[in-house]
Amino acid sequence: MAEAPRIPTVVVDDVHVSYTVHGGGAGHGPEGRGAAGALARLLGGRRPVPAGRRVHAVRGVSFVAYQGEAIGLIGSNGSGKSTLLKAVAGLQPVERGRIHTRGQPALLGVNAALMNDLTGERNVILGGLAMGMSRAEIRERYDDIVEFSGVNEKEDAISRPLRTYSSGMAARLRFSLAAARSHDVLLIDEALATGDARFQRRSRRRIDELRAEAGTVFLVSHAHATLRETCGRALWLEAGTLRMDGPAEEVVAAYEAFTSGGA
């Protein structure tokens, strides 16, 4: 019996991404920002704008992702992993090449952006609306979202402003919101590094459920055990180039050999 055809969800075709990093204290405008910029404006003078440094963050990367895959992204700091995720999500312009996606990819923490001065409860409601959920859906899923995040285990934290949360609590609430609905493509950047072992187990189970619902999950993590346990496939980026694409176990092993000086 013939296998069912694999359905592509993300096609990345020879993609290059570059951006400019401006150094020093000057802003992007002709007069800069801060005290020096204010003084220049007051005196009617103008300060030169630094040319900035051009960073070629992603260099000719190509791959195809399919329905039901969980794909880990691995590589050194500054290798282009987060930049590539932003490009797939449509949040980072592509200089050359093309990216095709099925549906609108959801980048964890952006589609469900949280606001520091609002309570956790209000953030759940507004974050759900931002992801396209109806008020009825939010009411139906509210208790599950809060319970999954575990934030209420600390003195009814869901009723407190988000600015009182630890970074880990806020990250868990973002993940719980993003995982409350199905996505064609869900992009997760280091979110599973937060929380205790119980939360990480729940998160991995939820990723498995999202894959079973015909979704595709991308996961950036420096925790190699998480990638091995969660992902069937991995992409290794180094200096913006795709160095290896294959089974997660093999890619992680090759990367570990590289970083330990064995390659």
Sequence and secondary structure as in RCSB ss.txt:
>XXXX:A:sequence
MAEAPRIPTVVVDDVHVSYTVHGGGAGHGPEGRGAAGALARLLGGRRPVPAGRRVHAVRGVSFVAYQGEAIGLIG
SNGSGKSTLLKAVAGLQPVERGRIHTRGQPALLGVNAALMNDLTGERNVILGGLAMGMSRAEIRERYDDIVEFSG
VNEKEDAISRPLRTYSSGMAARLRFSLAAARSHDVLLIDEALATGDARFQRRSRRRIDELRAEAGTVFLVSHAHA
TLRETCGRALWLEAGTLRMDGPAEEVVAAYEAFTSGGA
>XXXX:A:secstr
       EEEEEEEEEEEEEE  SS  SSTT SHHHHHHHHHHT        EEEEEEEEEEEEEETT EEEEE 
STTSSHHHHHHHHTT S  SEEEEEESS  EETTTTT   TTSBHHHHHHHHHHHTT  HHHHHHHHHHHHHHHT
GGGTTSGGGSBGGGS HHHHHHHHHHHHTTS  SEEEEESGGGSS HHHHHHHHHHHHHHHHTT EEEEE S HH
HHHHH SEEEEEETTEEEEEEEHHHHHHHHHHHHTT  
